[in-house]
Amino acid sequence: MARTLKWTESATSDLEEVAEFITRDSRFYATAVVREARKAARSLRVFAERGRIVPEKNSSDIRELFLWRYRLIYKVTSHYVYILAFIHGARDLESLWKRRGIEAIST
């Protein structure tokens, strides 16, 4: 069964910020990162459980895929996949989610 994919506002902002940062050095690579992030997200409609469980949450419904040095973090429900964040792997996820508030992880 295919789920509906939804990007949260914060995840969309994350992707835009990453693209802007990479564009400073290479428009080509920025485009490639955005394209691959969107492609990976779309694949989750059918294969949502393929990502690993996010260690900071240790919950089977919060998962992630790695794309280069970035984490595509998402929540799986019976009908939806919510993209929660697209962040550099070195960022402190707990601090980020605290700043964003509980809505970011309980969509």
N, CA, C and O atoms as a MOPAC input file, in Angstrom:
PM7 MOZYME 1SCF
protein

 N      0.83800 1    -1.18300 1     0.00000 1
 C      0.00000 1     0.00000 1     0.00000 1
 C      0.88500 1     1.25000 1     0.00000 1
 O      1.79600 1     1.37800 1     0.81700 1
 N      0.61100 1     2.13800 1    -0.89900 1
 C      1.36600 1     3.39600 1    -0.96400 1
 C      0.79300 1     4.40200 1     0.03200 1
 O     -0.41900 1     4.59700 1     0.12200 1
 N      1.68500 1     5.02300 1     0.76200 1
 C      1.29000 1     6.06000 1     1.71200 1
 C      1.35400 1     7.41700 1     1.03000 1
 O      1.97800 1     7.56100 1    -0.02200 1
 N      0.71700 1     8.39700 1     1.62000 1
 C      0.79200 1     9.77200 1     1.13900 1
 C      2.01000 1    10.42800 1     1.77900 1
 O      2.24300 1    10.29100 1     2.98000 1
 N      2.77600 1    11.13300 1     0.97200 1
 C      3.97900 1    11.80300 1     1.44600 1
 C      3.66300 1    13.26100 1     1.75400 1
 O      3.04300 1    13.95100 1     0.94400 1
 N      4.09100 1    13.73200 1     2.92900 1
 C      3.89300 1    15.13100 1     3.31400 1
 C      5.18500 1    15.67700 1     3.89600 1
 O      5.74200 1    15.11000 1     4.83600 1
 N      5.65900 1    16.77900 1     3.33500 1
 C      6.81000 1    17.48400 1     3.87700 1
 C      6.30500 1    18.49500 1     4.89200 1
 O      5.39800 1    19.27100 1     4.58700 1
 N      6.87100 1    18.50300 1     6.08700 1
 C      6.51800 1    19.52800 1     7.06000 1
 C      7.16200 1    20.84100 1     6.62700 1
 O      8.10900 1    20.85400 1     5.84100 1
 N      6.64200 1    21.92700 1     7.14400 1
 C      7.18800 1    23.24300 1     6.82000 1
 C      8.66000 1    23.33500 1     7.22900 1
 O      9.48000 1    23.88700 1     6.49500 1
 N      8.98400 1    22.80000 1     8.38700 1
 C     10.37300 1    22.87900 1     8.85300 1
 C     11.30600 1    22.04300 1     7.97400 1
 O     12.44100 1    22.45200 1     7.72900 1
 N     10.85800 1    20.89400 1     7.50100 1
 C     11.68900 1    20.06800 1     6.61900 1
 C     11.90700 1    20.75500 1     5.27200 1
 O     12.99600 1    20.68900 1     4.70300 1
 N     10.87700 1    21.40400 1     4.77600 1
 C     11.01000 1    22.15600 1     3.52300 1
 C     12.01800 1    23.27600 1     3.70800 1
 O     12.85400 1    23.50800 1     2.83500 1
 N     11.95000 1    23.97000 1     4.82800 1
 C     12.91800 1    25.03000 1     5.12500 1
 C     14.33100 1    24.46500 1     5.23800 1
 O     15.28800 1    25.06500 1     4.75000 1
 N     14.45100 1    23.31100 1     5.88300 1
 C     15.75900 1    22.66000 1     5.99500 1
 C     16.36500 1    22.42100 1     4.61900 1
 O     17.52600 1    22.74900 1     4.37500 1
 N     15.57400 1    21.85100 1     3.73100 1
 C     16.06400 1    21.53400 1     2.38700 1
 C     16.47700 1    22.80400 1     1.64800 1
 O     17.50600 1    22.82800 1     0.97200 1
 N     15.68000 1    23.84900 1     1.77700 1
 C     16.01900 1    25.13000 1     1.13500 1
 C     17.32100 1    25.70100 1     1.70000 1
 O     18.15300 1    26.20800 1     0.94800 1
 N     17.49900 1    25.62000 1     3.02200 1
 C     18.72000 1    26.13000 1     3.65100 1
 C     19.95200 1    25.34800 1     3.19400 1
 O     21.00100 1    25.93100 1     2.92200 1
 N     19.81500 1    24.03300 1     3.11300 1
 C     20.92800 1    23.20800 1     2.63800 1
 C     21.27400 1    23.58400 1     1.20500 1
 O     22.44700 1    23.73600 1     0.86400 1
 N     20.25800 1    23.73200 1     0.37100 1
 C     20.49300 1    24.09400 1    -1.03100 1
 C     21.18500 1    25.45200 1    -1.13900 1
 O     22.11300 1    25.61100 1    -1.93100 1
 N     20.74700 1    26.41400 1    -0.36000 1
 C     21.36900 1    27.74000 1    -0.38000 1
 C     22.83000 1    27.66800 1     0.05100 1
 O     23.69000 1    28.32300 1    -0.53700 1
 N     23.10400 1    26.87300 1     1.07600 1
 C     24.47300 1    26.73900 1     1.56300 1
 C     25.36900 1    26.10100 1     0.49600 1
 O     26.46200 1    26.59700 1     0.22500 1
 N     24.90800 1    25.01000 1    -0.10200 1
 C     25.71500 1    24.31500 1    -1.10900 1
 C     25.88700 1    25.16900 1    -2.35800 1
 O     26.92900 1    25.10700 1    -3.01000 1
 N     24.87400 1    25.96500 1    -2.69800 1
 C     24.93400 1    26.81800 1    -3.88400 1
 C     26.10200 1    27.80000 1    -3.82200 1
 O     26.62200 1    28.21300 1    -4.85800 1
 N     26.50900 1    28.17000 1    -2.62700 1
 C     27.65100 1    29.08400 1    -2.48400 1
 C     28.88800 1    28.53300 1    -3.18700 1
 O     29.70400 1    29.29000 1    -3.71200 1
 N     29.01700 1    27.21000 1    -3.19100 1
 C     30.15300 1    26.56600 1    -3.84400 1
 C     29.79900 1    25.97400 1    -5.20200 1
 O     30.60200 1    26.02300 1    -6.13400 1
 N     28.60200 1    25.41600 1    -5.31500 1
 C     28.24800 1    24.73600 1    -6.56400 1
 C     26.73700 1    24.63700 1    -6.74300 1
 O     26.05000 1    23.94100 1    -5.99500 1
 N     26.25000 1    25.32900 1    -7.72100 1
 C     24.82600 1    25.24100 1    -8.05600 1
 C     24.48000 1    23.81800 1    -8.51800 1
 O     23.40000 1    23.30600 1    -8.22400 1
 N     25.40200 1    23.19900 1    -9.23600 1
 C     25.20100 1    21.83900 1    -9.73700 1
 C     24.95500 1    20.86200 1    -8.58200 1
 O     23.98600 1    20.10400 1    -8.60700 1
 N     25.84100 1    20.87800 1    -7.55800 1
 C     25.69200 1    19.95800 1    -6.43900 1
 C     24.48100 1    20.28700 1    -5.57600 1
 O     23.85300 1    19.38400 1    -5.02300 1
 N     24.15400 1    21.53800 1    -5.45700 1
 C     22.95000 1    21.91600 1    -4.70400 1
 C     21.71200 1    21.32200 1    -5.37100 1
 O     20.83300 1    20.77800 1    -4.70200 1
 N     21.65600 1    21.43100 1    -6.68600 1
 C     20.53400 1    20.86000 1    -7.43800 1
 C     20.49300 1    19.34400 1    -7.26700 1
 O     19.42100 1    18.76100 1    -7.10000 1
 N     21.66000 1    18.71300 1    -7.30800 1
 C     21.72700 1    17.25900 1    -7.16000 1
 C     21.23800 1    16.82000 1    -5.77800 1
 O     20.51500 1    15.83000 1    -5.66700 1
 N     21.62100 1    17.53700 1    -4.73500 1
 C     21.20000 1    17.18700 1    -3.37600 1
 C     19.68500 1    17.31000 1    -3.24000 1
 O     19.03400 1    16.42300 1    -2.68800 1
 N     19.13000 1    18.40000 1    -3.73900 1
 C     17.68000 1    18.59600 1    -3.66200 1
 C     16.95500 1    17.50900 1    -4.44800 1
 O     15.97300 1    16.94000 1    -3.97100 1
 N     17.43700 1    17.22600 1    -5.64000 1
 C     16.80100 1    16.20300 1    -6.48300 1
 C     16.83000 1    14.83600 1    -5.78600 1
 O     15.82100 1    14.13300 1    -5.76000 1
 N     17.97400 1    14.46600 1    -5.22800 1
 C     18.08900 1    13.17000 1    -4.56100 1
 C     17.26900 1    13.10700 1    -3.27100 1
 O     16.70900 1    12.06000 1    -2.94600 1
 N     17.19600 1    14.20400 1    -2.54300 1
 C     16.38100 1    14.22900 1    -1.32100 1
 C     14.91000 1    14.01600 1    -1.66600 1
 O     14.21300 1    13.25100 1    -0.99900 1
 N     14.45300 1    14.68300 1    -2.69000 1
 C     13.04800 1    14.52400 1    -3.10200 1
 C     12.77600 1    13.11800 1    -3.62100 1
 O     11.72900 1    12.53500 1    -3.34000 1
 N     13.72200 1    12.58200 1    -4.37600 1
 C     13.58000 1    11.22200 1    -4.90900 1
 C     13.52600 1    10.19900 1    -3.77400 1
 O     12.69100 1     9.29400 1    -3.78400 1
 N     14.42400 1    10.35000 1    -2.79600 1
 C     14.44100 1     9.43700 1    -1.64700 1
 C     13.12700 1     9.53900 1    -0.86800 1
 O     12.55900 1     8.52600 1    -0.46000 1
 N     12.65300 1    10.76600 1    -0.66600 1
 C     11.39400 1    10.96500 1     0.05300 1
 C     10.23900 1    10.28800 1    -0.68700 1
 O      9.41100 1     9.61900 1    -0.07000 1
 N     10.18600 1    10.46000 1    -1.99300 1
 C      9.10800 1     9.81900 1    -2.76900 1
 C      9.14000 1     8.30000 1    -2.63100 1
 O      8.09200 1     7.65600 1    -2.58700 1
 N     10.33400 1     7.73300 1    -2.56400 1
 C     10.45200 1     6.27500 1    -2.45700 1
 C      9.86200 1     5.75500 1    -1.15000 1
 O      9.50700 1     4.58100 1    -1.05000 1
 N      9.76000 1     6.61200 1    -0.16600 1
 C      9.22700 1     6.20700 1     1.14200 1
 C      7.73200 1     5.94000 1     1.10800 1
 O      7.19700 1     5.31300 1     2.02200 1
 N      7.05200 1     6.40700 1     0.07200 1
 C      5.61400 1     6.14400 1    -0.03300 1
 C      5.34700 1     4.64300 1    -0.02000 1
 O      4.33400 1     4.19000 1     0.51300 1
 N      6.26300 1     3.87400 1    -0.60900 1
 C      6.08700 1     2.42700 1    -0.69100 1
 C      7.02000 1     1.69200 1     0.26800 1
 O      6.64600 1     0.66100 1     0.82700 1
 N      8.22500 1     2.21100 1     0.46200 1
 C      9.23200 1     1.52500 1     1.27300 1
 C      9.60000 1     2.31600 1     2.52700 1
 O     10.78000 1     2.54400 1     2.79100 1
 N      8.61800 1     2.72600 1     3.28400 1
 C      8.84400 1     3.60100 1     4.43900 1
 C      9.68200 1     2.95300 1     5.53600 1
 O     10.41800 1     3.65100 1     6.23300 1
 N      9.59100 1     1.67300 1     5.70000 1
 C     10.30300 1     1.01100 1     6.78800 1
 C     11.77400 1     0.74900 1     6.46300 1
 O     12.49500 1     0.19600 1     7.29300 1
 N     12.22600 1     1.13500 1     5.27800 1
 C     13.60600 1     0.82800 1     4.89500 1
 C     14.64600 1     1.64500 1     5.65000 1
 O     15.78700 1     1.20500 1     5.78800 1
 N     14.28100 1     2.80600 1     6.13300 1
 C     15.22300 1     3.62600 1     6.87800 1
 C     15.47000 1     3.07900 1     8.26700 1
 O     14.66400 1     2.31800 1     8.80200 1
 N     16.59100 1     3.47500 1     8.84600 1
 C     16.87700 1     2.99900 1    10.20200 1
 C     16.10300 1     3.83700 1    11.22400 1
 O     15.72900 1     4.97900 1    10.95500 1
 N     15.87600 1     3.26000 1    12.37600 1
 C     15.23100 1     3.96700 1    13.47600 1
 C     16.19000 1     5.04900 1    13.97000 1
 O     17.37700 1     4.79100 1    14.16800 1
 N     15.67200 1     6.25700 1    14.16800 1
 C     16.49600 1     7.37200 1    14.64000 1
 C     16.92500 1     7.06500 1    16.07500 1
 O     16.07700 1     6.94500 1    16.95900 1
 N     18.23600 1     6.93700 1    16.31700 1
 C     18.70700 1     6.55000 1    17.65200 1
 C     18.27400 1     7.50200 1    18.76700 1
 O     18.01200 1     7.06500 1    19.88800 1
 N     18.19700 1     8.79500 1    18.46900 1
 C     17.81300 1     9.77100 1    19.50000 1
 C     16.38200 1     9.57600 1    19.98900 1
 O     16.04300 1     9.99200 1    21.09700 1
 N     15.54900 1     8.95500 1    19.17800 1
 C     14.14300 1     8.74700 1    19.55500 1
 C     13.83900 1     7.30200 1    19.89200 1
 O     12.94600 1     7.03100 1    20.69500 1
 N     14.56400 1     6.36700 1    19.29400 1
 C     14.37200 1     4.93600 1    19.53000 1
 C     12.89700 1     4.53300 1    19.44800 1
 O     12.38000 1     3.81200 1    20.30200 1
 N     12.24400 1     5.01500 1    18.40400 1
 C     10.83600 1     4.70900 1    18.17200 1
 C     10.70200 1     4.20400 1    16.74100 1
 O     11.23200 1     4.82500 1    15.81900 1
 N     10.01300 1     3.10500 1    16.54200 1
 C      9.94600 1     2.48600 1    15.20900 1
 C      9.24000 1     3.35000 1    14.16800 1
 O      9.35400 1     3.07700 1    12.97300 1
 N      8.52100 1     4.37500 1    14.58600 1
 C      7.83900 1     5.21900 1    13.60400 1
 C      8.65700 1     6.45100 1    13.19400 1
 O      8.27100 1     7.15800 1    12.26300 1
 N      9.77400 1     6.71600 1    13.87200 1
 C     10.65300 1     7.83000 1    13.49800 1
 C     11.92200 1     7.22000 1    12.90100 1
 O     12.69100 1     6.55700 1    13.59700 1
 N     12.13000 1     7.45300 1    11.60500 1
 C     13.21000 1     6.79800 1    10.87000 1
 C     14.01200 1     7.82000 1    10.08000 1
 O     13.66200 1     8.99800 1    10.00800 1
 N     15.10000 1     7.33300 1     9.48900 1
 C     15.93600 1     8.23200 1     8.70400 1
 C     16.65800 1     7.49200 1     7.59500 1
 O     16.94500 1     6.29800 1     7.67800 1
 N     16.93400 1     8.25500 1     6.56000 1
 C     17.80300 1     7.81600 1     5.47100 1
 C     18.98000 1     8.77200 1     5.43600 1
 O     18.84600 1     9.94600 1     5.78200 1
 N     20.12200 1     8.27500 1     5.02300 1
 C     21.29700 1     9.12800 1     4.87600 1
 C     21.52900 1     9.41900 1     3.40400 1
 O     21.52600 1     8.51500 1     2.56800 1
 N     21.73000 1    10.68900 1     3.10200 1
 C     22.07200 1    11.13800 1     1.75600 1
 C     23.31900 1    11.99700 1     1.90000 1
 O     23.26500 1    13.11200 1     2.41900 1
 N     24.42600 1    11.47100 1     1.44100 1
 C     25.71700 1    12.10900 1     1.64700 1
 C     25.90600 1    12.32900 1     3.14400 1
 O     25.91100 1    11.36300 1     3.90700 1
 N     26.06100 1    13.56200 1     3.57600 1
 C     26.25600 1    13.84800 1     5.00000 1
 C     24.97100 1    14.31000 1     5.68300 1
 O     25.00700 1    14.82400 1     6.80100 1
 N     23.85900 1    14.12800 1     5.02000 1
 C     22.58700 1    14.63800 1     5.52800 1
 C     21.67000 1    13.51400 1     5.96800 1
 O     21.73900 1    12.38800 1     5.47500 1
 N     20.80400 1    13.86200 1     6.91900 1
 C     19.81200 1    12.93000 1     7.44600 1
 C     18.42500 1    13.38200 1     7.00100 1
 O     18.00400 1    14.50100 1     7.29300 1
 N     17.72800 1    12.51100 1     6.30000 1
 C     16.33400 1    12.74200 1     5.92800 1
 C     15.52100 1    12.00300 1     6.99200 1
 O     15.44500 1    10.77500 1     6.98400 1
 N     14.92100 1    12.75600 1     7.90000 1
 C     14.22300 1    12.17200 1     9.04600 1
 C     12.72000 1    12.24300 1     8.79800 1
 O     12.19100 1    13.27200 1     8.37700 1
 N     12.04800 1    11.13200 1     9.06800 1
 C     10.62500 1    11.06600 1     8.75400 1
 C      9.86100 1    10.22600 1     9.76500 1
 O     10.43300 1     9.41900 1    10.49700 1
 N      8.56300 1    10.44000 1     9.78300 1
 C      7.66100 1     9.68800 1    10.65700 1
 C      6.72000 1     8.87200 1     9.78200 1
 O      6.17600 1     9.37000 1     8.79700 1
 N      6.53900 1     7.62200 1    10.15400 1
 C      5.67800 1     6.70700 1     9.40500 1
 C      4.38700 1     6.47500 1    10.18400 1
 O      4.41200 1     6.14900 1    11.37100 1
 N      3.25400 1     6.64800 1     9.49500 1
 C      1.95600 1     6.26900 1    10.06600 1
 C      1.31500 1     5.28700 1     9.09200 1
 O      1.90300 1     4.97300 1     8.05700 1
 N      0.14700 1     4.80900 1     9.40300 1
 C     -0.48800 1     3.82000 1     8.52700 1
 C     -0.82500 1     4.38800 1     7.14900 1
 O     -0.85200 1     3.64300 1     6.16900 1
 N     -1.08000 1     5.69000 1     7.05800 1
 C     -1.46800 1     6.27000 1     5.77400 1
 C     -0.51800 1     7.33600 1     5.24800 1
 O     -0.60100 1     7.71400 1     4.07900 1
 N      0.38100 1     7.82300 1     6.09200 1
 C      1.24700 1     8.93900 1     5.70200 1
 C      2.70400 1     8.68900 1     6.05200 1
 O      3.03400 1     7.91900 1     6.95400 1
 N      3.56200 1     9.37100 1     5.30200 1
 C      4.97000 1     9.52500 1     5.66800 1
 C      5.18800 1    11.02700 1     5.75400 1
 O      5.02600 1    11.74400 1     4.76600 1
 N      5.55800 1    11.50200 1     6.94100 1
 C      5.81800 1    12.91900 1     7.16600 1
 C      7.32900 1    13.14100 1     7.17800 1
 O      8.03800 1    12.55200 1     7.99300 1
 N      7.81700 1    13.98000 1     6.28600 1
 C      9.22300 1    14.34700 1     6.30400 1
 C      9.36600 1    15.41500 1     7.37800 1
 O      8.76800 1    16.48700 1     7.28800 1
 N     10.16700 1    15.10900 1     8.39900 1
 C     10.29100 1    15.98800 1     9.55600 1
 C     11.49100 1    16.92100 1     9.47100 1
 O     11.43300 1    18.05800 1     9.93800 1
 N     12.58100 1    16.43700 1     8.87300 1
 C     13.80900 1    17.24000 1     8.84500 1
 C     14.74100 1    16.73800 1     7.75500 1
 O     14.71500 1    15.56800 1     7.37300 1
 N     15.56300 1    17.65600 1     7.26900 1
 C     16.66400 1    17.32500 1     6.36700 1
 C     17.84900 1    18.11700 1     6.89400 1
 O     17.99300 1    19.30500 1     6.60600 1
 N     18.69400 1    17.44900 1     7.66800 1
 C     19.74600 1    18.16300 1     8.38400 1
 C     21.10600 1    17.50400 1     8.17700 1
 O     21.20300 1    16.32500 1     7.83800 1
 N     22.13800 1    18.28900 1     8.38800 1
 C     23.50100 1    17.76100 1     8.34700 1
 C     23.66800 1    16.76600 1     9.48500 1
 O     23.15500 1    16.97900 1    10.58400 1
 N     24.37800 1    15.69200 1     9.22500 1
 C     24.56400 1    14.64100 1    10.21300 1
 C     25.26700 1    15.08900 1    11.48200 1
 O     25.14100 1    14.43400 1    12.51700 1
 N     26.00600 1    16.19500 1    11.42500 1
 C     26.72500 1    16.67400 1    12.60600 1
 C     25.84800 1    17.51900 1    13.53200 1
 O     26.24900 1    17.82100 1    14.65600 1
 N     24.66900 1    17.89700 1    13.07600 1
 C     23.79600 1    18.72500 1    13.93100 1
 C     23.24800 1    17.93300 1    15.09500 1
 O     23.04000 1    16.72300 1    15.00100 1
 N     23.01900 1    18.61900 1    16.18200 1
 C     22.44500 1    18.03100 1    17.38300 1
 C     20.92200 1    17.97100 1    17.20200 1
 O     20.23500 1    18.98700 1    17.30100 1
 N     20.42000 1    16.79100 1    16.94100 1
 C     18.99800 1    16.61800 1    16.64800 1
 C     18.11500 1    16.96100 1    17.84400 1
 O     17.07200 1    17.59100 1    17.67300 1
 N     18.50700 1    16.56400 1    19.02900 1
 C     17.69900 1    16.85000 1    20.22100 1
 C     17.51100 1    18.35500 1    20.41800 1
 O     16.40000 1    18.81000 1    20.68900 1
 N     18.58500 1    19.12300 1    20.28400 1
 C     18.49000 1    20.58500 1    20.43500 1
 C     17.59600 1    21.18700 1    19.36300 1
 O     16.77900 1    22.06600 1    19.63400 1
 N     17.76200 1    20.70100 1    18.15300 1
 C     16.95600 1    21.20600 1    17.04100 1
 C     15.47300 1    20.98300 1    17.31500 1
 O     14.66800 1    21.90000 1    17.15000 1
 N     15.10600 1    19.77500 1    17.73000 1
 C     13.70100 1    19.49200 1    17.97500 1
 C     13.16400 1    20.24400 1    19.17800 1
 O     11.98600 1    20.60200 1    19.20400 1
 N     13.98700 1    20.48500 1    20.15700 1
 C     13.53700 1    21.28600 1    21.30300 1
 C     13.22600 1    22.71100 1    20.85800 1
 O     12.23100 1    23.29500 1    21.28900 1
 N     14.08000 1    23.27400 1    19.99200 1
 C     13.83400 1    24.63200 1    19.48800 1
 C     12.57700 1    24.68400 1    18.62800 1
 O     11.84400 1    25.67300 1    18.64600 1
 N     12.33600 1    23.62600 1    17.88400 1
 C     11.15700 1    23.60400 1    17.00500 1
 C      9.88600 1    23.28000 1    17.74900 1
 O      8.79900 1    23.61100 1    17.27600 1
 N      9.98300 1    22.65800 1    18.87300 1
 C      8.79800 1    22.29600 1    19.64300 1
 C      8.34900 1    20.87800 1    19.34700 1
 O      8.77600 1    20.25600 1    18.37500 1
 N      7.49500 1    20.39500 1    20.19400 1
 C      7.03500 1    19.00800 1    20.12700 1
 C      6.28200 1    18.69500 1    18.83600 1
 O      6.26100 1    17.54200 1    18.40600 1
 N      5.66300 1    19.70200 1    18.20800 1
 C      4.90400 1    19.45600 1    16.96700 1
 C      5.78300 1    18.84000 1    15.89600 1
 O      5.31300 1    18.05300 1    15.07400 1
 N      7.07400 1    19.19900 1    15.90400 1
 C      7.97600 1    18.70500 1    14.86600 1
 C      8.08600 1    17.19300 1    14.87000 1
 O      8.33400 1    16.59100 1    13.82600 1
 N      7.90500 1    16.56300 1    16.03400 1
 C      8.06200 1    15.11400 1    16.07000 1
 C      6.76200 1    14.36400 1    16.30300 1
 O      6.74800 1    13.13400 1    16.25600 1
 N      5.68400 1    15.06800 1    16.55000 1
 C      4.42900 1    14.36600 1    16.80700 1
 C      3.36900 1    14.62600 1    15.74800 1
 O      2.19100 1    14.34400 1    15.96600 1
 N      3.77200 1    15.15300 1    14.62200 1
 C      2.90900 1    15.53500 1    13.51400 1
 C      1.56200 1    14.88200 1    13.53700 1
 O      0.74300 1    15.12600 1    12.65100 1

